[in-house]
Amino acid sequence: MKRHGAKAGSLGAVAAFLCLAAGEAPAPQPADRPFAVLPFVWASHWIFSFILPERGVAVEFLGPCRRTLLVPPSLRGRETTPRAFVSAVAADGGLEARWSADGRGVVLARRLPDGEFRRRSSGLDSPDPASRRRTAWLCGWIPDDRIVPRLVDRASDSDPGTAREARLSLRRLGWAAAVRLDPRARRVLESEMESPHASAREAAIEALGRAGGEEALPLIEKAFADPDQDVRAKVPYALERIGGEKAASLLAKACADPAPGLRSQSVWALSRMGGKIARAFFERALSDPDPAARRDAARALAEMGSEKGWNQVEKDLKSEEWQDRAVAASSLGNIGGSRAVERLKAALWDPNPNVRNSAREALAKVDGEEYRKALAKDLESGDKKVRLDAFDRLVRSLPPDNALALLERTMAGKDKDLREKAAYSLAVVGIERAFPLIEDALEDPDGPIREGALESLFETADPRASESAGKALSDGDPNVRARAITVLVRMRDKRAPDVLEKGLADPAKEVRQVAMAYIGWLRDGKALAIAEKALADPAPWMRTIAAHVLLQMEGERRIPLLEKALSDPDPSVRIDAIYQLADVGGEGLPGLVEAALKDPVATHRAWAVKAAGRMGGEKAYGLLERALADGAPDVRREAIRALGEVGGEAALARLAELSVSAELDAERTAASRSLARANAARGLALLEKSLASPDPDLRRRAVLAVGRMEDERALRRLEAAAQRDPDPAIRACAARFVERKASDAP
């Protein structure tokens, strides 16, 4: 959606007025209200982050838990409650669901065996500060809910290094999850708002929004004045997540902020929240003297379904920009009414496919019959993509009997593309209607039709599906055999381990690839044994898949296999192993990163540097210091950015040095900005020696370093240099930065 920032002006008075008004935000649905689970195969980020929160359940994952889970066949296409859905999906994925008392929040974690948990966390009780620091760092990769209270205790450790590592580990595990598991974590989280490290404040703002609760609003309101722009950018998101009239009032204030980015984000967060405050704000803004503000207000009102946004929608429908026309079509779906239907029917003929899609989606909201007519028209399109998309939408929007008739006609037709699409859609009409059609399709002479039938078979979740899929394992088409393997594995069929081993010995490459890709779903040591064997396979593609599959496995058991993959002669195998380093954790991680930093490919080394930055801890600094001497500029710049994430006095001092002494201008700029993000106040203090140097070239570089720091505190030091430096060229340089920062300041 194309967004325009509203300018300040009379919006300030509107915001002040609205802070006294009553407001309301749409209440989330109760977590125990039944809803129909669409025939999704996977519960992914989209479901956990958008679908479930809309139904009243906030889902958090603890640390490196697997975030894409299989929807059990028993739930697919059925009606259940959000709570039952989350609990079943988590259990199927080997995770435990820790629910809040009100049933509206849940943390998904993975319990370790008691002995392993004690072994990995016992160092937190050591009398040796170095041992506590090392253990606190390692605990950031333990996805066991029992580790959170232990880390909360250590967040106030008498040893500053231990306290810092405990806080970093809580951030790595997820602040919002930690707060739900241990209420004491909220005090630690709130104290992070005072951290000199911008990324810590940024993470705290986001987590406060996710954790919810109006008690966080004073802290979030203070963040509107944070010197770091990335921290300020998180504020509208956090307020929208918390909701309620107080959060809406704060957003209304922010809509009048002179900073364009914050203002634009606040405008659209407020429009998504809806309620009386939002509606009143945008209605008053319709009379704003600034045309951009009026346009934003009208668009927001239209998004909220208000007729008062109609005139702007009419204009946008005639815009030369397709983005404006698409936004207008979407807004019509929220406004509704006969006028909206007529405009949407006209928009179905728009030359841009994105606008036509928006019009169809809007019609689905306001007039189902017209929506289906539009889809039926698209079935005659000469564009294959349009035709297939229309069929998929149409068959899912029809009542089951009508959908069955459409599927039967299509399967008996001559359009090969539509027949294949229909084969994948057979399950939408329900098992009893679909099963005879699926059985027929499994005998179709066309291989892709048989593949689609197998996928539909899986979606039915019928006990008969296992037997039918088993027969397809001997199909003459290797793609059909590969599809049968995926179906049986995802169905958790008891034959899955044997099926995968047999697939790995199949003469067809396609089958072996699929079998290898799914071994990560085996929940025993057999998967590791298969991966180890595959990493010795002479075919590079097999070793690449094996390295990628290690991502699906959890814990330190994969470290020896990653070591092997990192020394593979094929670069595609090595990079798949390097991608996973940041999520591995454990004592073996520094050694893996060190090995990856020796990779002959510069891009691979840069990814290894990113892993070192995310790894944190004292050992990361030594690895990054080595990367700063790398021959590739991209690796050095990545190391500079990672130093800011690692933090600590040694890292800050090194960044201050690099901001004035690095050979390349791009590296000096990266060091200055990384220093500001890590600790702007300390960074300015470290640069003070260079700013007072008798060497004019060093002073000039120091002024440039301060000028590049994207932090408001740098402005005062630049003003001093502009007035007092003995060199006129340096005074002029500082003055230019002062002028630029003053014009950009809120």
C-alpha positions in Angstrom: 0.0 0.0 0.0 1.4 3.4 -0.9 1.6 5.7 2.1 2.2 9.4 2.4 3.3 11.1 5.5 0.9 13.9 6.8 2.7 17.2 7.6 2.5 18.9 11.0 0.2 22.0 11.3 -3.4 22.0 12.6 -2.9 18.3 13.2 -1.2 19.3 16.5 -4.4 20.9 17.8 -6.4 17.9 16.5 -4.2 15.5 18.5 -4.4 17.6 21.6 -8.2 17.6 21.4 -8.4 13.9 20.8 -6.3 13.1 23.8 -9.3 14.1 25.9 -11.8 12.1 23.8 -12.9 8.6 24.6 -11.7 5.8 22.3 -12.1 2.2 21.7 -10.2 -0.4 19.7 -11.7 -3.6 18.2 -11.6 -6.2 20.9 -9.8 -9.5 20.0 -11.9 -12.6 19.8 -12.0 -14.8 22.8 -9.4 -17.5 22.7 -12.0 -20.2 23.3 -14.3 -19.2 20.4 -14.4 -21.9 17.8 -13.0 -21.2 14.3 -12.6 -23.2 11.2 -9.0 -24.3 10.5 -8.4 -23.9 6.8 -6.8 -27.0 5.1 -3.3 -25.6 5.9 -0.5 -28.1 5.8 1.9 -25.9 7.8 1.5 -23.6 10.7 3.9 -20.9 9.7 4.9 -17.3 10.7 1.8 -16.0 9.0 -0.6 -18.1 11.2 1.3 -17.4 14.4 1.8 -13.7 13.8 -1.5 -12.7 12.2 -4.2 -15.3 12.1 -4.1 -16.4 15.8 -3.6 -12.9 17.3 -6.8 -11.8 15.4 -8.5 -14.6 17.3 -7.3 -13.5 20.7 -4.1 -15.7 21.1 -0.6 -14.2 21.2 2.0 -16.8 20.4 5.7 -16.5 21.3 8.5 -19.0 20.6 11.3 -19.4 23.1 14.7 -19.1 21.5 15.7 -21.5 18.7 12.5 -23.6 18.7 11.3 -24.7 15.3 8.9 -22.0 14.1 7.2 -23.7 11.2 5.1 -26.7 12.4 3.0 -29.3 10.7 -0.8 -29.0 11.3 -1.9 -32.4 12.5 -4.2 -34.2 10.0 -6.9 -34.4 12.7 -7.2 -30.6 12.8 -7.0 -29.8 9.1 -10.2 -28.4 7.8 -12.0 -28.9 11.1 -13.5 -26.5 13.6 -11.6 -26.0 16.8 -10.6 -23.3 19.3 -7.4 -21.3 18.9 -6.2 -22.7 22.2 -6.8 -26.3 21.1 -5.2 -25.6 17.7 -2.0 -24.2 19.2 -1.7 -27.0 21.8 -2.1 -29.7 19.2 0.3 -28.1 16.7 2.9 -27.6 19.4 2.6 -31.2 20.7 2.9 -32.6 17.2 6.1 -30.6 16.7 7.6 -31.8 20.0 7.1 -28.5 21.8 5.3 -27.7 25.0 2.7 -24.9 25.3 3.0 -22.7 28.4 -0.3 -20.8 28.7 -0.9 -17.6 30.6 -3.5 -17.6 33.3 -6.1 -15.8 31.1 -5.5 -18.2 28.2 -4.7 -15.4 25.8 -0.9 -15.8 25.7 1.2 -18.9 25.1 4.9 -19.6 24.9 6.1 -22.6 22.9 9.2 -24.1 24.3 11.1 -27.4 24.1 11.9 -29.2 27.4 15.4 -30.8 27.6 16.0 -34.0 29.6 16.5 -33.0 33.3 20.1 -34.2 33.3 21.0 -32.2 30.2 19.3 -29.1 31.5 21.2 -29.3 34.8 24.5 -29.8 32.9 24.0 -26.8 30.7 22.8 -24.4 33.3 24.6 -25.4 36.5 27.4 -22.9 35.8 25.0 -20.1 36.7 25.5 -21.0 40.3 29.3 -21.1 40.2 31.2 -18.8 42.6 33.5 -18.0 39.7 32.3 -14.9 37.8 33.9 -16.0 34.6 32.1 -19.4 34.8 28.8 -17.6 35.4 29.4 -15.2 32.4 30.2 -18.1 30.1 27.1 -20.1 31.2 24.8 -17.1 31.0 26.0 -16.6 27.4 25.4 -20.3 26.5 21.9 -20.3 28.1 20.7 -18.0 25.3 20.4 -21.1 23.1 18.4 -23.3 25.6 14.8 -23.3 24.4 13.6 -24.7 27.8 11.2 -22.5 29.8 13.0 -23.4 33.0 16.0 -21.3 31.9 14.1 -18.0 32.0 13.8 -17.7 35.8 17.5 -18.6 36.2 18.5 -15.9 33.7 16.2 -13.3 35.4 18.1 -14.0 38.6 21.4 -13.5 36.9 20.3 -10.3 35.2 21.0 -8.5 38.5 24.2 -10.5 39.3 26.9 -8.7 41.3 29.3 -9.3 38.4 28.4 -6.8 35.6 29.6 -9.1 32.9 27.3 -11.9 34.0 24.4 -9.5 34.3 25.0 -8.2 30.8 25.3 -11.7 29.3 22.1 -12.8 31.1 20.2 -9.8 29.6 21.6 -10.6 26.1 20.5 -14.2 26.5 17.0 -13.1 27.5 16.9 -10.9 24.4 18.1 -13.8 22.3 15.4 -16.1 23.7 12.8 -13.4 23.2 11.8 -10.8 25.8 8.1 -11.2 25.2 8.3 -14.9 25.8 10.4 -14.3 28.9 7.9 -11.9 30.4 5.1 -14.4 29.9 7.1 -17.1 31.6 8.3 -15.1 34.5 6.6 -11.8 35.5 9.9 -10.6 37.1 11.4 -10.4 33.6 9.2 -7.4 32.9 11.2 -5.2 35.4 14.5 -6.3 33.7 12.9 -5.5 30.3 11.8 -2.1 31.4 15.3 -1.3 32.7 16.6 -2.1 29.1 14.8 1.1 28.0 17.6 3.0 29.8 20.4 1.0 28.1 23.0 3.0 26.2 22.8 0.4 23.4 20.2 1.4 20.8 19.5 -2.1 19.7 18.7 -3.1 23.3 16.2 -0.2 23.6 14.7 -1.2 20.2 14.2 -4.8 21.3 12.7 -3.6 24.5 10.1 -1.4 22.8 9.1 -4.2 20.5 8.8 -6.7 23.4 6.8 -4.3 25.5 4.3 -4.0 22.6 4.2 -7.8 22.3 3.9 -8.4 26.0 1.0 -5.9 26.2 -0.3 -4.0 29.2 -1.0 -0.3 29.6 1.6 -0.1 32.4 4.2 0.0 29.6 2.7 3.1 28.0 4.7 5.7 30.0 8.0 4.0 28.9 6.9 3.8 25.3 5.8 7.4 25.3 9.3 8.4 26.4 10.7 6.5 23.5 9.1 9.1 21.1 12.0 11.3 22.1 14.7 8.6 21.7 17.8 9.9 19.9 17.9 6.8 17.7 15.5 6.8 14.7 15.3 3.0 14.6 14.1 3.0 18.2 11.5 5.6 17.5 10.2 3.7 14.5 9.2 0.8 16.8 6.9 3.0 18.9 3.8 3.0 16.6 4.1 -0.8 16.3 4.2 -1.2 20.0 1.3 1.1 20.7 -0.8 -0.7 18.0 -0.1 -4.0 19.6 -1.1 -2.8 23.1 -4.3 -1.2 21.9 -6.9 0.7 24.0 -7.8 4.3 24.2 -4.6 5.4 26.0 -2.4 3.9 23.2 -4.7 5.5 20.6 -4.3 8.9 22.3 -0.5 8.6 22.1 -0.7 7.6 18.5 -2.9 10.6 17.8 -0.2 12.8 19.3 2.5 11.1 17.2 0.4 11.7 14.0 1.3 15.3 14.4 5.0 14.7 15.0 7.2 16.8 12.6 9.4 13.8 11.9 8.0 12.4 8.6 8.8 8.7 9.2 7.3 8.5 12.7 4.3 10.6 11.6 3.5 8.3 8.6 3.9 5.1 10.7 1.7 6.5 13.4 -1.0 7.6 11.0 -1.4 4.1 9.6 -1.0 2.3 12.9 -3.9 4.5 14.2 -6.0 3.7 11.1 -5.5 0.0 11.7 -6.5 0.3 15.3 -9.7 2.0 14.5 -12.1 3.1 17.2 -13.5 6.5 18.2 -10.2 8.3 18.7 -8.9 7.3 15.3 -12.1 8.1 13.5 -12.4 11.5 15.2 -8.8 12.3 14.5 -9.0 11.6 10.8 -12.4 13.3 10.4 -10.9 16.5 11.9 -7.8 16.1 9.7 -10.0 16.3 6.6 -10.0 20.1 7.1 -6.2 20.3 7.5 -4.6 23.0 5.4 -2.0 20.5 4.1 -3.3 18.5 1.1 -1.1 15.5 2.0 -2.6 15.4 5.5 -6.1 15.6 4.0 -5.3 12.8 1.6 -3.9 10.5 4.3 -7.0 11.2 6.5 -9.4 10.4 3.8 -7.6 7.2 2.9 -7.5 6.1 6.5 -11.2 6.8 6.9 -11.9 4.7 3.8 -9.7 1.9 5.2 -11.8 2.1 8.4 -15.0 1.8 6.3 -16.2 5.4 6.6 -18.2 7.1 3.9 -16.3 10.3 4.6 -13.3 8.9 2.8 -15.3 8.4 -0.4 -14.2 11.4 -2.4 -10.5 10.5 -2.0 -11.3 6.9 -3.0 -13.0 8.2 -6.2 -9.9 10.3 -7.0 -7.5 7.4 -6.3 -9.5 5.1 -8.6 -8.6 7.5 -11.5 -5.0 7.9 -10.5 -2.3 7.2 -13.0 -0.4 5.2 -10.3 -1.6 1.6 -10.1 -0.7 1.5 -6.4 -3.2 4.3 -5.7 -5.9 2.4 -7.6 -5.2 -0.8 -5.8 -5.4 0.9 -2.4 -8.7 2.5 -3.4 -10.2 -0.8 -4.5 -9.2 -2.4 -1.1 -10.8 0.5 0.7 -14.1 0.0 -1.2 -14.2 -3.4 0.3 -14.2 -1.8 3.8 -16.8 0.8 2.9 -19.2 -1.5 1.3 -22.6 -0.6 -0.2 -24.0 -0.6 -3.7 -21.8 2.3 -4.9 -18.7 0.3 -3.9 -19.9 -2.7 -5.8 -20.3 -0.7 -9.0 -16.9 0.8 -8.7 -15.3 -2.5 -8.0 -17.0 -4.2 -11.0 -15.5 -1.4 -13.1 -12.1 -1.9 -11.5 -12.2 -5.6 -12.6 -11.3 -4.3 -16.1 -8.3 -2.3 -14.9 -5.2 -2.9 -17.1 -3.1 -3.6 -14.1 -3.4 -7.2 -12.6 -2.7 -6.0 -9.1 -5.6 -3.6 -9.2 -7.9 -6.4 -10.5 -6.8 -8.6 -7.7 -7.5 -5.9 -5.1 -11.0 -5.4 -6.7 -11.8 -9.1 -6.6 -10.7 -9.4 -2.9 -12.8 -6.4 -2.1 -15.8 -7.8 -3.9 -15.4 -11.0 -1.8 -16.1 -8.8 1.3 -19.1 -6.9 0.0 -20.9 -9.1 -2.6 -20.1 -12.8 -2.8 -22.2 -13.4 -5.8 -20.5 -10.6 -7.8 -17.1 -12.0 -6.6 -17.9 -15.4 -8.0 -19.1 -13.9 -11.3 -15.8 -12.1 -11.6 -13.9 -15.3 -11.0 -16.0 -17.2 -13.5 -15.2 -14.6 -16.1 -11.5 -15.0 -15.3 -11.7 -18.7 -16.0 -12.0 -17.8 -19.7 -8.8 -15.7 -19.6 -6.0 -16.5 -22.0 -3.5 -15.9 -19.2 -2.7 -19.2 -17.5 -1.8 -17.6 -14.1 -5.1 -15.6 -14.0 -7.1 -18.7 -15.0 -5.6 -20.9 -12.3 -5.8 -18.3 -9.6 -9.5 -17.7 -10.4 -10.3 -21.4 -10.3 -8.6 -21.8 -6.9 -10.5 -18.9 -5.4 -13.8 -19.9 -7.0 -13.8 -23.5 -5.9 -13.0 -22.4 -2.3 -15.8 -19.8 -2.3 -18.6 -22.1 -3.5 -20.9 -24.3 -1.3 -19.6 -27.9 -1.2 -22.1 -29.3 -3.7 -21.5 -26.5 -6.2 -17.7 -26.9 -5.7 -18.0 -30.6 -6.3 -19.8 -30.0 -9.6 -17.2 -27.6 -10.7 -14.4 -30.1 -9.8 -16.1 -32.9 -11.7 -16.6 -30.8 -14.8 -13.0 -29.6 -14.7 -11.5 -33.1 -14.2 -13.5 -34.3 -17.2 -12.5 -31.3 -19.3 -9.6 -30.8 -21.7 -7.8 -27.9 -20.1 -4.7 -29.7 -18.7 -3.7 -26.8 -16.5 -7.1 -26.5 -14.9 -7.3 -30.3 -14.4 -4.0 -30.3 -12.6 -5.2 -27.4 -10.4 -8.4 -29.2 -9.7 -6.5 -32.3 -8.6 -4.8 -30.3 -5.9 -8.1 -28.8 -4.8 -10.2 -31.9 -4.5 -10.1 -32.0 -0.7 -12.0 -28.7 -0.3 -15.3 -30.4 -0.7 -14.8 -32.7 2.3 -13.7 -36.3 2.5 -16.8 -38.1 1.6 -17.4 -36.1 -1.6 -13.7 -36.0 -2.5 -12.5 -39.5 -1.9 -14.0 -41.1 -5.1 -12.6 -38.3 -7.2 -9.2 -38.6 -5.6 -9.1 -42.4 -6.2 -10.0 -41.8 -9.9 -7.3 -39.1 -10.2 -4.7 -41.4 -8.7 -5.2 -43.6 -11.8 -5.0 -40.7 -14.2 -2.4 -41.3 -17.0 -1.1 -37.7 -16.4 1.6 -37.7 -13.7 1.0 -34.2 -12.4 -2.7 -35.1 -11.9 -1.6 -38.0 -9.8 0.7 -35.7 -7.8 -2.2 -33.4 -7.2 -4.4 -36.2 -6.1 -1.8 -37.3 -3.6 -1.7 -33.8 -2.1 -5.5 -33.7 -1.9 -5.3 -37.1 -0.2 -3.0 -35.7 2.4 -5.3 -32.8 3.1 -8.3 -35.0 3.7 -6.6 -36.5 6.8 -8.7 -39.7 6.2 -7.4 -43.0 7.5 -7.7 -44.4 4.0 -5.1 -41.9 2.8 -2.2 -43.8 4.1 -3.0 -47.0 2.2 -3.6 -45.1 -1.1 -0.4 -43.1 -0.7 1.6 -46.3 0.0 0.5 -47.7 -3.3 1.9 -44.6 -5.1 5.4 -45.4 -3.8 5.8 -47.9 -6.7 4.4 -45.5 -9.3 6.4 -45.4 -12.6 6.7 -41.6 -12.4 9.6 -40.5 -10.1 7.8 -37.2 -9.3 4.7 -39.2 -8.1 6.9 -41.4 -5.9 8.6 -38.3 -4.4 5.2 -36.8 -3.7 4.0 -40.1 -2.0 7.1 -39.9 0.3 6.2 -36.3 1.3 2.6 -37.3 2.0 3.5 -40.3 4.2 6.1 -38.4 6.2 3.8 -35.4 6.8 1.1 -37.8 7.8 3.4 -39.2 10.5 2.9 -42.6 9.0 4.6 -45.3 11.0 6.4 -46.4 7.8 8.0 -43.0 7.3 11.5 -43.9 8.4 11.6 -47.0 6.2 10.1 -45.0 3.3 12.8 -42.4 3.6 15.6 -44.9 3.6 14.1 -46.6 0.6 13.7 -43.2 -1.1 17.4 -42.4 -0.5 18.3 -45.5 -2.6 15.8 -44.7 -5.4 17.4 -44.6 -8.9 15.7 -41.3 -9.6 17.5 -38.2 -8.4 14.2 -36.4 -7.8 13.1 -39.0 -5.3 16.5 -39.1 -3.5 16.4 -35.3 -3.2 12.9 -35.3 -1.6 13.8 -38.1 0.8 16.9 -36.3 1.9 15.0 -33.1 2.4 12.5 -34.7 4.8 14.9 -36.7 7.1 14.9 -33.7 9.5 11.3 -34.7 10.5 12.4 -38.0 11.9 12.5 -37.7 15.7 15.3 -40.1 16.6 19.0 -40.5 16.1 18.4 -42.1 12.7 18.1 -38.6 11.1 21.6 -37.7 12.2 23.0 -40.9 11.0 21.4 -40.4 7.6 22.7 -36.8 7.4 26.2 -37.9 8.3 26.1 -40.5 5.5 24.7 -38.0 3.0 27.5 -35.5 3.8 29.9 -38.1 2.4 27.9 -38.6 -0.8 29.9 -38.0 -4.0 27.1 -35.8 -5.4 27.4 -32.2 -4.3 23.6 -31.7 -4.5 23.1 -34.4 -1.9 25.6 -32.9 0.4 24.0 -29.5 0.0 20.6 -30.8 0.9 22.1 -32.6 3.9 23.7 -29.4 5.1 20.4 -27.5 4.7 18.5 -30.3 6.6 20.7 -29.8 9.6 18.6 -26.6 10.2 15.6 -28.7 11.0 17.5 -30.5 13.8 18.0 -28.9 17.1 20.7 -28.8 19.8 24.4 -29.4 19.9 24.2 -32.9 18.3 24.5 -31.3 14.8 27.8 -29.5 15.6 30.1 -32.4 14.3 28.1 -32.5 11.1 28.3 -28.8 10.6 32.1 -29.0 11.1 32.2 -31.5 8.3 29.9 -29.4 6.1 32.1 -26.3 6.7 35.1 -28.1 5.2 33.3 -29.4 2.1 34.9 -28.6 -1.2 31.6 -27.4 -2.7 30.7 -23.8 -1.8 26.9 -24.5 -1.8 27.4 -27.0 0.9 29.5 -24.7 3.0 27.1 -21.7 2.8 24.1 -23.8 3.8 26.1 -24.7 7.0 27.2 -21.1 7.6 23.6 -19.8 7.4 22.8 -21.9 10.5 25.6 -20.9 12.7 23.8 -18.1 14.6 21.1 -20.5 15.7 23.4 -23.3 16.9 24.7 -22.0 20.2 26.7 -24.0 22.7 30.4 -24.4 23.4 31.2 -25.5 19.8 29.9 -22.3 18.2 33.1 -20.2 18.4 35.0 -23.0 16.8 32.5 -23.3 14.0 32.5 -19.5 13.3 36.3 -19.5 13.3 36.3 -22.3 10.7 33.8 -20.4 8.6 36.0 -17.2 8.7 38.6 -19.2 6.8 36.3 -19.9 3.9 37.8 -18.9 0.6 34.6 -17.2 -0.5 34.2 -13.6 0.8 30.4 -13.7 0.9 30.6 -16.8 3.1 33.0 -15.1 5.5 30.7 -12.1 5.7 27.9 -14.4 6.8 30.2 -16.0 9.4 30.9 -12.5 10.7 27.1 -11.9 11.1 27.0 -15.2 13.1 29.8 -13.9 15.4 27.9 -10.7 16.0 24.7 -12.5 16.9 26.8 -14.9 19.0 28.0 -12.2 21.3 30.1 -12.8 24.3 33.8 -12.3 24.9 34.9 -14.8 22.3 33.1 -12.9 19.6 35.3 -9.9 20.0 38.5 -11.9 19.1 36.8 -13.4 16.0 35.7 -10.0 14.8 39.1 -8.5 15.4 40.4 -11.1 13.1 37.7 -10.3 10.5 38.7 -6.6 10.6 42.0 -7.7 8.9 40.2 -9.6 6.1 41.2 -8.7 2.6 37.5 -8.2 1.4 35.9 -4.8 2.2 32.5 -6.4 2.6 33.8 -8.7 5.3 35.5 -5.8 7.2 32.3 -3.6 7.0 30.2 -6.5 8.4 32.7 -7.0 11.2 32.4 -3.3 12.0 28.6 -3.5 12.2 28.9 -6.7 14.3 31.3 -5.0 16.8 28.4 -2.6 17.6 26.2 -5.6 18.4 28.7 -7.2 20.6 29.3 -4.0 22.6 31.6 -3.8 25.6 34.4 -1.2 26.3 36.9 -3.0 24.0 34.5 -3.0 21.1 33.5 0.6 21.6 37.1 1.7 21.7 37.9 -0.2 18.5 34.9 1.4 16.8 36.0 4.9 17.9 39.5 4.2 16.5 38.1 2.8 13.2 35.7 5.8 12.7 38.8 8.1 12.3 41.5 5.7 11.1 39.9 3.1 8.8 41.4 3.3 5.3 38.1 3.4 3.4 35.5 6.1 3.8 32.7 3.5 3.8 34.4 1.8 6.7 34.8 5.0 8.7 31.1 5.7 8.1 30.0 2.2 9.2 32.2 2.5 12.3 30.7 5.9 13.3 27.1 4.7 12.9 27.8 1.4 14.7 29.4 3.3 17.5 26.3 5.5 17.8 24.0 2.5 17.9 26.1 0.7 20.5 26.5 3.6 22.9 26.4 7.1 21.6 27.4 8.9 24.8 30.4 6.7 25.4 31.3 6.9 21.7 31.4 10.7 21.8 33.6 10.5 24.9 36.0 8.2 23.2 36.2 10.5 20.2 36.9 13.5 22.3 40.7 12.8 22.3 40.7 12.9 18.5 38.6 16.1 18.5 41.1 17.8 20.7 44.2 16.5 18.8 46.8 19.0 17.5 46.7 17.2 14.2 44.1 19.0 11.9 43.6 15.9 9.7 42.7 13.8 12.8 40.4 16.5 14.1 38.7 16.7 10.6 38.2 12.9 10.6 36.8 13.1 14.1 34.3 15.7 13.1 33.3 13.6 10.2 32.9 10.6 12.5 30.7 12.6 14.9 28.7 14.0 12.0 28.0 10.5 10.7 26.6 9.4 14.1 22.9 9.2 13.6 22.2 10.4 17.2 21.0 13.8 18.3 23.6 14.1 21.1 26.2 14.5 18.4 24.7 17.8 17.4 25.9 19.7 20.5 29.5 18.5 20.0 29.4 19.6 16.4 28.2 23.0 17.4 31.2 23.4 19.7 33.6 22.4 16.9 31.9 24.8 14.5 32.5 27.6 16.9 35.9 26.8 18.5 38.1 24.8 16.2 41.1 26.8 15.1 41.0 25.5 11.5 38.4 27.3 9.3 38.0 24.3 7.1 37.1 22.1 10.1 34.7 24.8 11.4 33.0 24.9 8.0 32.7 21.1 7.9 31.2 21.0 11.4 28.8 23.8 10.5 27.5 21.9 7.5 26.7 18.9 9.7 25.0 21.1 12.2 22.9 22.7 9.5 22.0 19.3 8.1 21.1 17.7 11.5 19.1 20.8 12.5 17.0 20.5 9.3 16.4 16.8 9.9 15.7 17.0 13.6 12.1 16.5 14.8 
